Amino acid sequence: MSEAIGIVSPTRDLEIAKANLDEAGYCIISGVIPADLRGRLRARLVDQAAAETDASIDHRQDGNTQWIANVLNKGAAFLELLTCADESHEMVRHVLGDDYVLSCSNAPIAGPGNSRMAMHADQFWTPSLEGDRPTPRLGDIRFSNVAKSAEFEPGHSLFPACMVTLMWTVTDFTRANGATLFVPGSHRSGMQPQHDATFLDAVPAEAPAGSLILWEGRTWHATGINRTTDEFRLGVTQNFVAPMIRPLVNYPYSLRSEVAERLSEREKELLGFTTWTAYGNEGVPAQRMRYFKPASAQTGEMSPTSRD
Ligand SMILES: O=C(O)CCC(=O)C(=O)O
């Protein structure tokens, strides 16, 4: 399938990037992160990774891939990344439309000697629609129990893309240091991948530092193997979802107060502080309410002041 689709290379042309995304399920845009921001992201990630390791709260998977979780609480540079480049939002809108919210933001650091991540689609929670067969109950879906196939099976279809993932490359991403692997065209397979199968058609997304690698929620991908002895591949991910889908991270609850208090209106919108639509008279769009009232201002249980 990859030969038919062709190699995705870094580009600065967003129309080419959109065509790559439509056809291959992912794209690479170079020169997106401002140089000074990339420097700060790198310094922050190196420090945070070492500090979490020192404190024995580091999270590692696949041997030596260290995940720095919920990075918005771990340095202003990560929040800056959310709005630093119009290109990123133009690309997210290309898949999701005008309304979307951040679902989570993390930093996977592929270290020497790691192993390949389980091949997966980020939208593992949308079922494959197979003819007349009943779909699973959505609340029962888990990463481990989705219907999987290593092959493309014609006739199957997945939900529309409702998630887009951005990988901001803080260092170069190379075949040698564990660049993200993609199965081109897999977003159209209608299936989820078998996590541990060998994917001969998977290709690394090689990208210079400062790029944006972007894929839609149905595309099969995995952290690659870092075969170097001394290079750490640093990236920051942002997953955006359509506005009616529950974000993985509840930002209004989980942001540290010093971060939440400084958010701009646009950042609040992206982090799901605003209403999208709602039933009942709190937040109905016709009322042009942007926010639910905070708990302290909500109407509670009431009794009439006088009863005759
Ligand atoms: O680390 C990578 O290259 C890929 C990360 C990934 O698979 C994900 O965030 O879903």
Ligand as a Chemical Component Dictionary entry (heavy atoms), coordinates in Angstrom:
data_LIG
# 
_chem_comp.id                   LIG 
_chem_comp.type                 NON-POLYMER 
_chem_comp.pdbx_formal_charge   0 
_chem_comp.three_letter_code    LIG 
# 
loop_
_chem_comp_atom.comp_id 
_chem_comp_atom.atom_id 
_chem_comp_atom.alt_atom_id 
_chem_comp_atom.type_symbol 
_chem_comp_atom.charge 
_chem_comp_atom.model_Cartn_x 
_chem_comp_atom.model_Cartn_y 
_chem_comp_atom.model_Cartn_z 
_chem_comp_atom.pdbx_ordinal 
LIG O1 O1 O 0 6.229  8.619 19.902 1  
LIG C1 C1 C 0 5.771  8.512 18.776 2  
LIG O2 O2 O 0 6.470  8.600 17.777 3  
LIG C2 C2 C 0 4.309  8.206 18.572 4  
LIG C3 C3 C 0 3.461  8.502 19.761 5  
LIG C4 C4 C 0 2.101  7.921 19.599 6  
LIG O3 O3 O 0 1.928  6.867 19.055 7  
LIG C5 C5 C 0 0.929  8.617 20.086 8  
LIG O4 O4 O 0 1.050  9.683 20.717 9  
LIG O5 O5 O 0 -0.201 8.132 19.834 10 
# 
loop_
_chem_comp_bond.comp_id 
_chem_comp_bond.atom_id_1 
_chem_comp_bond.atom_id_2 
_chem_comp_bond.value_order 
_chem_comp_bond.pdbx_ordinal 
LIG O1 C1 DOUB 1 
LIG C1 O2 SING 2 
LIG C1 C2 SING 3 
LIG C2 C3 SING 4 
LIG C3 C4 SING 5 
LIG C4 O3 DOUB 6 
LIG C4 C5 SING 7 
LIG C5 O4 DOUB 8 
LIG C5 O5 SING 9 
# 
